[in-house]
Amino acid sequence: MIRSSPVATMSPPPLPPLSTILLFSLLLTSPVSAWKKEEFRDCNQTPFCKRARTRAPHSIPSLSVSSLSLSDGAVSARLLPSQLLQSPTDSTSASPRALTLRLSVYTPGALRLEIDEDYSDPDAPSHRRFRVPDVLLPDVDDRHKLYLPRISSASPGVTSFYLPYGFEAVVEHEPFQIEVRRASNKEPILSFNSHGLFDFEQLRTNKSDGEDWEERFRSHTDTRPRGPQSISFDVSFHGADFVYGIPEHASTSLSLRPTRGPDVDFSEPYRLFNLDVFEFLHDSPFGLYGSIPFMLSHGTKSSSGFFWLNAAEMQIDVLAPGWDDPANPSPNRIDTLWMAEAGVVDAFFFVGPETKDVLGQYLSLTGTPAMPQHFAVGYHQCRWNYRDEEDVDSVDAGFDSHDIPYDVLWLDIEHTDGKRYFTWDKTLFPDPVGMQKRLAAKGRHMVTIVDPHVKRDDSFFLHKEATEKGYYVKDASGRDFDGWCWPGSSSYPDMLNPEIREWWSEKFLFANYKGSTPSLHIWNDMNEPSVFNGPELTMPRDAVHYGDVEHRELHNAYGYYFHMASSIGVVKRGEGKDRPFVLSRAFFAGTQRYGAIWTGDNSADWDHLRSSVPMILTLGLTGMTFSGADVGGFFGNPEPELLVRWYQLGAFYPFFRGHAHLDTKRREPWLFGEKNTALIREAVHVRYSLLPYFYTLFREASTSGLPIMRPLWLEFPQDKETFNNGEAFMVGPALLVQGVYQEGEKSVSVYLPGTESWYYLRNGVTYAGGRSHKMEVFEDGIPTFQKAGTIIPRKDRFRRSSTQMVNDPYTLVIALNSSKSAEGELYMDDGKSFEYEEGAFMHRQFVFSDNKLVSTNKGRTNLSKKKFYSECLVERVILLGLSANAKKAVIEPGNHEVDIELGPLSLRAGSSPVALTIRKPNVHVADDWTISIL
């Protein structure tokens, strides 16, 4: 249905009362309080959500497809409301107008649907609805001409179009709906508006009675100068057992639980609205810091996906079977209701058929994750705040004296001069360059925080320049928006404007960011954007951006644009040579192209440890492969056992960082007694030994989009036991990790999928696949298994940082399957520059079969513009599953014979010899060679 809404004039908001100013002055100097439900809106307090949820299936006046044609590589049509069909001569401004519809294919397996106002209508408003720019890859708009749809059949009221690779789209004219199905058997995959819930509130030029022109929440009032402009519709996933995605929410469930229908626990929809949430609930559909409106479905037969490119607030219901007809629930179909406050329909249907295909189809539009510098894959040590340079030096020395490697030390907001970003407190940090150089001498790096709120201080160069250039977001009256954040009175650069993003990026140049060096990297926090005195601690929806765009229309993408500008700035300061590292809290679709994110302000409790796994898995499934949770919990003081278990789990997060709130006790790894220091040291050593494997997975992610940390079912898509397992996960295709999530736990049940065996990396013992095993829990690690048939590269010599491990030799861990074969990969480059894009890398393929281990080149060619070579040797080959009769091996070229003997699985003290090992084969890891077992 099409609904109409008018446009009103904007009036200036009242100045904040003195009590409000005093309240937020107190907030800036007091500990932050815990999450309070009443500070944030639920669906009933959100007008567009409340309206959409009250509509029954097929209760809305229908739309009809008219003037359907093929042109410019796309299917075009008009959507006519039933009112217009019944009274075609009625063209009053209060009547709903026709909409435009466009269907196009942008990559094999991806169908795009666009629905917008018909701006050629003489009654259409002059203001155009907002379309989110700069999220899709730059070449996307040209791709649809490569995959031209053609009409496969047409009958009265129905038109079908062939799509590439055996799919077709079926458009039913009246009532309007779309179904994407397999052409061969007509089996549906996805459908749009099959329940008749499509509703489109149109803009109007004249105000009419009965419209709601303001939106109130608690003490805040947002004007709605263009009236209600929401959109809602239903999408059905056929053949689905579960649906996943649409981060960010905290949950102990990997799959998305139903939010409406019979036997539903949650009564709230999943909310996508970027918010600064303190101590978020560990299990809730409530929205957090980022939003990716991308949902995947999975079943035993196939997978599919749906993405709505819309940056306005969104609410999404997952509807339980029987929601529409309790007496006749539909099997193997999951219905969803999508609701957004503003924007247009710019949606993509992904047909798979495998989940990895769906993810590839989505990332072909929004981009694969950026390849990080090697150091960023190591361990990061952070706290709000390290007090001064002496404190920094002391913490750095503590890691060395306790033999714990780390790569990055972070500084939070207190390092600045009065919360002015791009500055240093001259008393506490008088020599920032020297401080950074001392870290860099050990191969270490530093990260400083740069948030979007700019202190309103006429003596501050950044504020003065932004004011003079008119670069701030405006309030509803047209003045520079003035909100409250850490510096007090603050304004926010309008990052929607490409000119302002370019200006912001230049602030990271060494000439502008005084005291910065090449080893300094950036952290973007509070970029939802957080406004302490705003509604729900964010910017008012009627604030105005570049192009007369209301903040309500782009809110969820503000942090994305800020992150983009910061990342481009770090690249620019290095003259385009070095890869950036920029961590962001807020995110949107496409953020993966610019850096890492973390899950925000979690708490030091076991529930948050548990929920971190499905949160990170969900981020990976939606393209955000470089993510992690604050180890130990940001709020609160973890007991030693919890902290140790978190390090043991966090060592397998893609982004591995310890972080803590200003009011918590110090928690550097050596402050919990010698025993716990040793346990944490071992956990960090596990991470550093696996850095070659992790870095290889990051390379895979940057090319294919596959996540580093994966749900079990991504590797075992037919195994139903894995479909909702959010406690165990895969690291790449080879490692399975089971967390320990309860205090004092003595054993855990671990489900090992597949038909092949798994090798327990504590002792090399094999466990059968396709069943659960009760595993005893030990304090020195969590259950970790290597899949039979895989080869994992490691580095087992531990240094102060990953940079100092560059020339160390490799260990190859070979886990043989039932056919006595295995394979794996190793990717290497300079760990820093973009030269890998021109061929300066090594990518090795290792294959073991017929008692031979063969190393061959996988990626680089002799035609590459740039070259890279590693002098590193292979110092050990560990053979799991090989007959104990093997005693010798011959290395070619050279016909060199070496012994095979029992050795430990790891080089930590006290490890027993349990695995057959070839010691010192001394082959170059970058060369072709063969090791034959005699």
ZAMARGU-4260 file (C-alpha; in steps of 0.2 Angstrom, whole numbers, plus 5000, padded with zeros to 4 digits):
<rodrens>
0) 5000/5000/5000 | 5005/5018/4997 | 5002/5030/5011 | 5004/5049/5010 | 5012/5061/5022
5) 5014/5080/5020 | 5029/5092/5023 | 5030/5106/5036 | 5042/5120/5040 | 5055/5118/5053
10) 5055/5127/5069 | 5071/5129/5080 | 5072/5118/5095 | 5072/5126/5112 | 5089/5129/5121
15) 5093/5116/5134 | 5088/5121/5151 | 5101/5125/5165 | 5096/5109/5173 | 5100/5099/5158
20) 5117/5107/5156 | 5121/5103/5175 | 5115/5085/5172 | 5127/5082/5158 | 5141/5091/5166
25) 5139/5079/5180 | 5139/5065/5168 | 5155/5070/5161 | 5164/5068/5178 | 5155/5053/5185
30) 5155/5035/5182 | 5144/5029/5168 | 5128/5021/5174 | 5122/5004/5168 | 5110/5001/5154
35) 5092/5008/5158 | 5078/5001/5148 | 5068/5017/5150 | 5081/5028/5141 | 5078/5019/5125
40) 5062/5016/5114 | 5053/5000/5111 | 5042/4997/5096 | 5026/5004/5104 | 5036/5020/5107
45) 5041/5020/5089 | 5027/5026/5079 | 5032/5018/5062 | 5035/5001/5071 | 5019/5002/5080
50) 5009/5006/5065 | 5017/4992/5054 | 5015/4979/5068 | 4996/4981/5069 | 4993/4977/5051
55) 4986/4960/5048 | 4991/4950/5032 | 4982/4956/5016 | 4973/4970/5026 | 4981/4984/5017
60) 4974/4991/5000 | 4984/4982/4987 | 4995/4988/4973 | 4995/4983/4955 | 5009/4982/4942
65) 5007/4993/4927 | 5017/4998/4911 | 5030/4984/4913 | 5044/4984/4901 | 5062/4979/4898
70) 5074/4994/4895 | 5092/4999/4899 | 5096/4981/4906 | 5082/4981/4919 | 5063/4978/4921
75) 5053/4994/4924 | 5035/4996/4929 | 5024/5007/4939 | 5015/5002/4955 | 4997/5009/4956
80) 4987/5010/4972 | 4970/5002/4972 | 4962/5020/4976 | 4970/5027/4960 | 4964/5012/4949
85) 4946/5015/4956 | 4946/5034/4954 | 4959/5037/4940 | 4954/5055/4938 | 4956/5059/4956
90) 4974/5068/4957 | 4972/5078/4973 | 4987/5080/4983 | 4980/5070/4997 | 4978/5054/4985
95) 4992/5041/4985 | 5002/5042/4969 | 5010/5029/4959 | 5027/5022/4963 | 5041/5017/4951
100) 5048/4999/4951 | 5064/4992/4944 | 5071/4975/4944 | 5089/4971/4938 | 5103/4958/4940
105) 5119/4965/4947 | 5129/4949/4949 | 5125/4930/4946 | 5113/4926/4960 | 5109/4943/4965
110) 5092/4952/4960 | 5090/4970/4964 | 5073/4978/4968 | 5070/4997/4968 | 5054/5005/4973
115) 5053/5024/4975 | 5042/5039/4972 | 5037/5043/4954 | 5046/5060/4953 | 5038/5063/4935
120) 5021/5064/4943 | 5016/5083/4943 | 5010/5081/4961 | 5026/5073/4967 | 5036/5083/4980
125) 5052/5092/4975 | 5062/5084/4989 | 5068/5066/4984 | 5069/5052/4996 | 5087/5048/5002
130) 5096/5034/4994 | 5112/5028/5003 | 5128/5033/4994 | 5145/5026/4993 | 5141/5009/5001
135) 5140/4999/4986 | 5156/4996/4976 | 5159/5010/4963 | 5156/4998/4948 | 5140/4991/4954
140) 5128/5002/4945 | 5136/4997/4928 | 5136/4978/4931 | 5117/4976/4928 | 5120/4978/4909
145) 5131/4962/4910 | 5116/4951/4916 | 5101/4956/4906 | 5085/4948/4912 | 5073/4942/4898
150) 5055/4937/4899 | 5052/4918/4900 | 5034/4918/4901 | 5019/4930/4902 | 5001/4927/4906
155) 4987/4938/4912 | 4993/4945/4928 | 5010/4936/4929 | 5026/4940/4921 | 5042/4929/4923
160) 5060/4933/4919 | 5075/4922/4917 | 5090/4925/4928 | 5107/4919/4926 | 5112/4901/4932
165) 5094/4893/4932 | 5084/4905/4942 | 5069/4916/4938 | 5059/4930/4945 | 5040/4930/4945
170) 5030/4946/4946 | 5012/4945/4950 | 5003/4960/4944 | 4988/4961/4956 | 4990/4960/4970
175) 5008/4965/4968 | 5021/4952/4974 | 5038/4945/4968 | 5044/4927/4970 | 5062/4921/4966
180) 5063/4903/4962 | 5072/4889/4953 | 5067/4889/4934 | 5069/4870/4933 | 5056/4865/4946
185) 5048/4881/4951 | 5053/4879/4969 | 5052/4896/4978 | 5068/4903/4986 | 5063/4920/4992
190) 5046/4930/4990 | 5042/4949/4993 | 5025/4955/4999 | 5017/4937/4998 | 5008/4942/5014
195) 5002/4959/5007 | 5011/4969/5020 | 5020/4981/5009 | 5016/4999/5015 | 5024/5015/5008
200) 5021/5032/5016 | 5023/5045/5003 | 5030/5062/5005 | 5017/5077/5002 | 5019/5095/4998
205) 5004/5101/5008 | 5000/5098/5026 | 4984/5089/5030 | 4974/5086/5045 | 4977/5071/5056
210) 4996/5069/5052 | 5009/5067/5065 | 5021/5081/5063 | 5031/5078/5078 | 5039/5063/5087
215) 5041/5064/5106 | 5051/5053/5117 | 5053/5057/5136 | 5058/5075/5136 | 5064/5076/5118
220) 5054/5082/5103 | 5059/5079/5085 | 5050/5088/5071 | 5045/5078/5056 | 5045/5092/5042
225) 5040/5079/5029 | 5028/5069/5039 | 5028/5050/5041 | 5038/5042/5027 | 5040/5024/5033
230) 5041/5008/5023 | 5037/4991/5028 | 5035/4974/5019 | 5036/4955/5021 | 5050/4944/5015
235) 5049/4925/5016 | 5064/4913/5015 | 5058/4896/5008 | 5067/4880/5013 | 5074/4888/5028
240) 5077/4880/5045 | 5085/4895/5053 | 5089/4914/5049 | 5104/4923/5054 | 5112/4940/5053
245) 5106/4958/5055 | 5118/4963/5068 | 5121/4971/5080 | 5112/4962/5095 | 5118/4953/5110
250) 5112/4935/5111 | 5117/4918/5117 | 5108/4911/5101 | 5117/4910/5085 | 5101/4910/5075
255) 5088/4923/5076 | 5074/4918/5087 | 5056/4922/5082 | 5049/4939/5089 | 5030/4936/5085
260) 5019/4921/5084 | 5015/4906/5094 | 5026/4902/5109 | 5037/4917/5106 | 5049/4923/5120
265) 5053/4940/5113 | 5039/4952/5110 | 5051/4966/5103 | 5057/4965/5085 | 5076/4966/5081
270) 5081/4984/5081 | 5094/4991/5069 | 5098/5008/5076 | 5116/5013/5081 | 5116/5018/5099
275) 5129/5021/5113 | 5123/5008/5125 | 5132/5006/5142 | 5133/4988/5149 | 5121/4981/5136
280) 5110/4966/5140 | 5118/4950/5135 | 5103/4942/5127 | 5091/4955/5119 | 5084/4960/5102
285) 5088/4978/5107 | 5100/4987/5094 | 5118/4991/5099 | 5132/5001/5090 | 5130/4995/5072
290) 5118/4990/5059 | 5119/4978/5044 | 5102/4975/5037 | 5107/4958/5029 | 5099/4942/5033
295) 5104/4924/5028 | 5093/4909/5029 | 5100/4891/5029 | 5092/4874/5028 | 5098/4857/5023
300) 5094/4860/5004 | 5100/4878/5001 | 5103/4895/5008 | 5098/4912/5003 | 5099/4930/5008
305) 5091/4947/5008 | 5099/4965/5010 | 5090/4981/5012 | 5101/4996/5008 | 5093/5008/5020
310) 5102/5018/5034 | 5086/5024/5043 | 5080/5016/5059 | 5074/4998/5055 | 5064/4985/5065
315) 5063/4967/5059 | 5051/4954/5065 | 5056/4935/5063 | 5038/4927/5063 | 5036/4910/5071
320) 5027/4896/5061 | 5008/4899/5062 | 5009/4918/5065 | 4997/4921/5051 | 4987/4905/5053
325) 4990/4895/5069 | 4980/4880/5063 | 4991/4879/5047 | 5009/4883/5050 | 5020/4883/5035
330) 5034/4870/5036 | 5052/4875/5030 | 5048/4893/5027 | 5052/4908/5038 | 5043/4924/5036
335) 5050/4941/5041 | 5043/4959/5042 | 5055/4973/5038 | 5050/4991/5044 | 5060/5007/5041
340) 5057/5025/5046 | 5062/5032/5030 | 5072/5029/5014 | 5067/5019/4998 | 5066/5001/4994
345) 5083/4997/4988 | 5084/4978/4991 | 5094/4963/4985 | 5089/4945/4984 | 5103/4932/4985
350) 5099/4915/4979 | 5115/4905/4984 | 5112/4891/4984 | 5126/4888/4997 | 5129/4900/5011
355) 5146/4903/5005 | 5138/4908/4989 | 5126/4920/4997 | 5140/4928/5007 | 5150/4930/4991
360) 5135/4938/4982 | 5132/4950/4996 | 5151/4955/4997 | 5152/4957/4978 | 5141/4972/4981
365) 5148/4979/4997 | 5166/4974/4996 | 5177/4960/5004 | 5186/4964/5020 | 5202/4974/5020
370) 5218/4965/5022 | 5225/4971/5038 | 5243/4974/5043 | 5251/4959/5051 | 5254/4967/5068
375) 5235/4970/5069 | 5232/4951/5070 | 5242/4950/5086 | 5237/4955/5104 | 5231/4972/5109
380) 5232/4980/5126 | 5220/4994/5130 | 5213/5003/5145 | 5203/5019/5148 | 5216/5026/5152
385) 5235/5023/5154 | 5239/5038/5164 | 5255/5045/5156 | 5271/5041/5147 | 5278/5033/5163
390) 5263/5022/5164 | 5265/5017/5146 | 5283/5012/5148 | 5279/5002/5164 | 5265/4992/5155
395) 5276/4989/5140 | 5290/4983/5152 | 5278/4972/5161 | 5274/4962/5146 | 5293/4959/5143
400) 5297/4954/5160 | 5283/4942/5161 | 5287/4935/5144 | 5270/4939/5136 | 5270/4945/5118
405) 5259/4959/5112 | 5259/4971/5097 | 5249/4986/5101 | 5246/4998/5116 | 5231/5009/5116
410) 5227/5026/5123 | 5209/5032/5127 | 5202/5050/5128 | 5212/5055/5143 | 5228/5056/5133
415) 5222/5072/5124 | 5222/5090/5129 | 5205/5092/5136 | 5196/5080/5125 | 5202/5089/5109
420) 5206/5075/5097 | 5223/5076/5087 | 5231/5083/5102 | 5241/5077/5117 | 5241/5082/5136
425) 5257/5091/5136 | 5260/5087/5155 | 5256/5068/5154 | 5262/5065/5137 | 5276/5078/5134
430) 5286/5067/5121 | 5273/5057/5111 | 5285/5054/5097 | 5298/5047/5109 | 5285/5036/5117
435) 5280/5029/5101 | 5298/5026/5095 | 5302/5016/5111 | 5288/5004/5107 | 5292/5004/5088
440) 5310/4998/5093 | 5302/4982/5099 | 5291/4980/5084 | 5276/4987/5093 | 5263/5000/5089
445) 5251/5012/5097 | 5233/5017/5094 | 5225/5033/5099 | 5207/5038/5100 | 5199/5050/5088
450) 5180/5052/5090 | 5168/5063/5080 | 5162/5075/5093 | 5173/5091/5091 | 5175/5102/5107
455) 5166/5119/5104 | 5181/5129/5109 | 5186/5144/5098 | 5204/5142/5102 | 5204/5124/5096
460) 5210/5123/5078 | 5198/5109/5072 | 5183/5118/5079 | 5188/5135/5072 | 5191/5128/5055
465) 5175/5117/5054 | 5165/5132/5060 | 5172/5144/5047 | 5170/5131/5033 | 5152/5127/5038
470) 5156/5108/5040 | 5145/5104/5055 | 5129/5095/5055 | 5115/5107/5057 | 5100/5107/5069
475) 5082/5109/5063 | 5084/5128/5063 | 5099/5128/5052 | 5112/5132/5066 | 5127/5121/5069
480) 5121/5106/5080 | 5127/5108/5098 | 5126/5092/5108 | 5135/5085/5123 | 5149/5072/5124
485) 5165/5069/5132 | 5172/5087/5129 | 5155/5095/5135 | 5148/5106/5121 | 5152/5098/5105
490) 5148/5098/5086 | 5149/5085/5073 | 5157/5085/5056 | 5144/5081/5042 | 5152/5065/5036
495) 5139/5063/5022 | 5147/5076/5012 | 5162/5070/5002 | 5171/5086/5003 | 5170/5086/5022
500) 5177/5068/5023 | 5191/5073/5012 | 5195/5088/5024 | 5194/5076/5039 | 5206/5063/5031
505) 5219/5077/5029 | 5219/5079/5048 | 5229/5063/5050 | 5244/5069/5040 | 5259/5070/5050
510) 5260/5089/5048 | 5242/5091/5055 | 5242/5077/5068 | 5257/5083/5078 | 5266/5070/5088
515) 5260/5056/5077 | 5272/5043/5069 | 5270/5029/5056 | 5268/5017/5070 | 5252/5026/5077
520) 5235/5020/5072 | 5217/5025/5075 | 5202/5021/5085 | 5185/5028/5081 | 5173/5027/5096
525) 5156/5036/5100 | 5153/5037/5081 | 5135/5031/5081 | 5135/5046/5084 | 5134/5047/5103
530) 5126/5063/5110 | 5123/5062/5129 | 5109/5075/5129 | 5101/5068/5114 | 5086/5057/5112
535) 5092/5039/5116 | 5109/5047/5118 | 5110/5050/5100 | 5108/5064/5087 | 5090/5071/5085
540) 5082/5064/5070 | 5078/5081/5063 | 5096/5087/5062 | 5100/5091/5044 | 5115/5085/5033
545) 5122/5088/5016 | 5109/5089/5003 | 5095/5093/5015 | 5095/5075/5021 | 5087/5072/5038
550) 5097/5063/5051 | 5083/5050/5053 | 5087/5045/5035 | 5105/5041/5037 | 5108/5038/5055
555) 5115/5021/5054 | 5128/5026/5041 | 5135/5041/5050 | 5148/5030/5059 | 5152/5021/5043
560) 5156/5038/5034 | 5167/5043/5049 | 5176/5027/5049 | 5179/5028/5030 | 5186/5046/5031
565) 5198/5041/5045 | 5204/5025/5036 | 5207/5035/5020 | 5216/5048/5031 | 5228/5035/5038
570) 5232/5028/5020 | 5235/5046/5014 | 5247/5050/5028 | 5258/5036/5022 | 5257/5042/5004
575) 5246/5027/4999 | 5259/5014/5003 | 5254/5006/5019 | 5238/4998/5024 | 5228/5007/5038
580) 5222/5000/5055 | 5207/5010/5061 | 5195/5002/5074 | 5177/5008/5074 | 5163/5005/5086
585) 5148/5010/5074 | 5147/5001/5058 | 5136/4998/5043 | 5136/4988/5027 | 5153/4991/5019
590) 5162/4994/5035 | 5172/4979/5031 | 5182/4988/5018 | 5189/5001/5030 | 5194/4991/5046
595) 5190/4982/5061 | 5176/4983/5074 | 5172/4977/5091 | 5156/4973/5101 | 5157/4988/5112
600) 5154/4990/5131 | 5152/4973/5137 | 5153/4967/5155 | 5164/4956/5166 | 5153/4941/5168
605) 5151/4924/5161 | 5135/4928/5151 | 5144/4941/5141 | 5158/4929/5138 | 5146/4917/5131
610) 5136/4929/5120 | 5153/4936/5113 | 5153/4920/5102 | 5137/4921/5093 | 5139/4940/5091
615) 5156/4938/5082 | 5150/4924/5072 | 5135/4935/5066 | 5147/4949/5062 | 5157/4937/5051
620) 5142/4931/5042 | 5138/4948/5037 | 5155/4953/5031 | 5163/4960/5046 | 5177/4947/5048
625) 5189/4958/5058 | 5179/4959/5075 | 5181/4954/5093 | 5175/4957/5110 | 5184/4966/5124
630) 5193/4952/5134 | 5189/4952/5152 | 5174/4963/5149 | 5174/4982/5148 | 5164/4986/5164
635) 5167/4977/5181 | 5181/4967/5188 | 5183/4950/5182 | 5187/4936/5194 | 5204/4927/5189
640) 5195/4912/5182 | 5184/4922/5171 | 5198/4933/5165 | 5208/4917/5161 | 5194/4909/5152
645) 5191/4925/5142 | 5209/4925/5136 | 5208/4907/5131 | 5193/4911/5121 | 5198/4928/5115
650) 5215/4921/5108 | 5203/4914/5094 | 5194/4930/5090 | 5199/4938/5074 | 5202/4954/5084
655) 5211/4950/5101 | 5211/4965/5113 | 5210/4967/5132 | 5201/4983/5137 | 5194/4990/5153
660) 5184/5005/5160 | 5191/5019/5169 | 5183/5014/5186 | 5189/4996/5186 | 5204/4989/5194
665) 5220/4987/5184 | 5220/4970/5175 | 5237/4968/5166 | 5239/4950/5164 | 5252/4948/5178
670) 5242/4956/5192 | 5232/4940/5196 | 5246/4929/5204 | 5259/4919/5196 | 5248/4904/5192
675) 5235/4915/5182 | 5249/4925/5174 | 5256/4908/5167 | 5239/4903/5161 | 5236/4920/5152
680) 5253/4919/5145 | 5249/4902/5137 | 5233/4908/5130 | 5243/4923/5121 | 5256/4911/5116
685) 5243/4900/5107 | 5237/4915/5097 | 5255/4920/5092 | 5259/4902/5087 | 5244/4902/5075
690) 5248/4919/5068 | 5253/4911/5051 | 5236/4902/5050 | 5226/4918/5055 | 5235/4929/5043
695) 5232/4916/5029 | 5213/4916/5034 | 5213/4935/5033 | 5220/4934/5015 | 5206/4922/5011
700) 5193/4934/5019 | 5200/4948/5008 | 5197/4939/4992 | 5182/4928/4995 | 5174/4936/5011
705) 5174/4920/5021 | 5175/4924/5039 | 5189/4919/5050 | 5178/4914/5064 | 5164/4903/5057
710) 5149/4894/5063 | 5150/4875/5062 | 5137/4874/5049 | 5146/4885/5037 | 5159/4871/5035
715) 5146/4857/5038 | 5130/4864/5029 | 5121/4847/5030 | 5123/4844/5048 | 5107/4849/5057
720) 5116/4848/5074 | 5127/4863/5070 | 5113/4874/5064 | 5111/4883/5080 | 5127/4879/5089
725) 5133/4896/5096 | 5145/4889/5109 | 5158/4881/5098 | 5165/4888/5082 | 5177/4885/5068
730) 5193/4895/5065 | 5195/4893/5046 | 5191/4876/5039 | 5203/4867/5051 | 5201/4872/5069
735) 5186/4869/5081 | 5185/4878/5097 | 5174/4875/5112 | 5173/4889/5125 | 5171/4886/5144
740) 5157/4897/5149 | 5153/4893/5167 | 5163/4896/5183 | 5171/4880/5190 | 5166/4870/5175
745) 5173/4852/5176 | 5168/4846/5159 | 5159/4851/5143 | 5150/4843/5129 | 5158/4846/5112
750) 5149/4841/5096 | 5161/4836/5082 | 5153/4837/5065 | 5156/4827/5050 | 5161/4810/5046
755) 5180/4811/5048 | 5190/4811/5065 | 5196/4826/5075 | 5212/4827/5084 | 5212/4835/5101
760) 5226/4847/5101 | 5230/4844/5120 | 5237/4827/5117 | 5234/4822/5099 | 5220/4809/5103
765) 5207/4806/5089 | 5188/4808/5092 | 5175/4802/5080 | 5165/4815/5070 | 5146/4816/5069
770) 5143/4814/5088 | 5145/4823/5105 | 5159/4820/5117 | 5160/4824/5135 | 5177/4832/5138
775) 5186/4835/5154 | 5190/4854/5156 | 5208/4859/5161 | 5213/4876/5168 | 5227/4878/5156
780) 5216/4879/5140 | 5199/4876/5132 | 5195/4861/5121 | 5202/4864/5103 | 5202/4851/5089
785) 5210/4850/5072 | 5200/4842/5058 | 5207/4827/5050 | 5212/4831/5032 | 5220/4848/5036
790) 5237/4856/5038 | 5240/4871/5049 | 5255/4882/5048 | 5262/4888/5065 | 5277/4898/5072
795) 5282/4891/5089 | 5296/4903/5094 | 5289/4917/5105 | 5296/4935/5104 | 5291/4951/5111
800) 5279/4955/5096 | 5274/4948/5079 | 5286/4959/5070 | 5300/4951/5079 | 5294/4933/5073
805) 5295/4938/5054 | 5311/4927/5051 | 5307/4913/5063 | 5305/4895/5056 | 5288/4887/5053
810) 5280/4871/5060 | 5267/4862/5049 | 5254/4852/5059 | 5247/4838/5047 | 5231/4829/5053
815) 5228/4814/5042 | 5210/4809/5037 | 5204/4791/5034 | 5212/4791/5017 | 5229/4796/5025
820) 5229/4813/5016 | 5228/4831/5021 | 5230/4849/5013 | 5232/4867/5019 | 5239/4884/5014
825) 5251/4897/5019 | 5250/4915/5014 | 5265/4928/5016 | 5268/4945/5011 | 5278/4960/5019
830) 5264/4962/5032 | 5262/4981/5029 | 5261/4988/5012 | 5249/4987/4997 | 5262/4978/4986
835) 5253/4962/4988 | 5240/4969/4976 | 5253/4969/4963 | 5259/4951/4966 | 5272/4954/4980
840) 5266/4939/4991 | 5269/4920/4992 | 5255/4908/4993 | 5260/4890/4996 | 5249/4874/4994
845) 5253/4859/5005 | 5246/4842/5000 | 5250/4826/5009 | 5245/4810/5000 | 5253/4793/4996
850) 5265/4796/5010 | 5272/4812/5002 | 5271/4830/5008 | 5272/4842/4993 | 5274/4860/4993
855) 5269/4870/4977 | 5265/4888/4972 | 5246/4892/4974 | 5245/4910/4969 | 5259/4921/4963
860) 5265/4921/4945 | 5281/4926/4937 | 5271/4940/4928 | 5268/4949/4944 | 5274/4967/4945
865) 5281/4965/4962 | 5290/4951/4970 | 5291/4944/4988 | 5301/4930/4995 | 5304/4923/5012
870) 5320/4915/5018 | 5310/4906/5032 | 5313/4887/5035 | 5302/4873/5040 | 5309/4867/5056
875) 5296/4854/5061 | 5283/4843/5053 | 5271/4835/5065 | 5261/4820/5058 | 5245/4816/5067
880) 5237/4799/5062 | 5253/4792/5053 | 5258/4774/5057 | 5270/4772/5071 | 5281/4762/5059
885) 5287/4777/5050 | 5305/4780/5054 | 5313/4790/5040 | 5309/4803/5027 | 5318/4809/5012
890) 5318/4827/5006 | 5319/4832/4988 | 5327/4841/4980 | 5343/4835/4988 | 5339/4817/4992
895) 5342/4821/5010 | 5336/4808/5023 | 5330/4813/5040 | 5323/4804/5055 | 5305/4803/5061
900) 5303/4803/5080 | 5291/4806/5094 | 5289/4824/5098 | 5277/4836/5108 | 5262/4845/5100
905) 5268/4861/5106 | 5285/4868/5113 | 5277/4874/5130 | 5286/4867/5146 | 5281/4850/5151
910) 5273/4844/5135 | 5274/4826/5132 | 5281/4818/5116 | 5264/4811/5108 | 5266/4814/5089
915) 5277/4808/5075 | 5288/4823/5070 | 5301/4827/5057 | 5313/4838/5065 | 5323/4851/5055
920) 5319/4846/5037 | 5326/4864/5034 | 5317/4867/5018 | 5312/4884/5013 | 5294/4887/5015
925) 5293/4898/4999 | 5300/4884/4988 | 5294/4869/4979 | 5299/4853/4988 | 5293/4835/4993
930) 5295/4825/5009 | 5293/4807/5006 | 5289/4795/5021 | 5299/4779/5020
</rodrens>
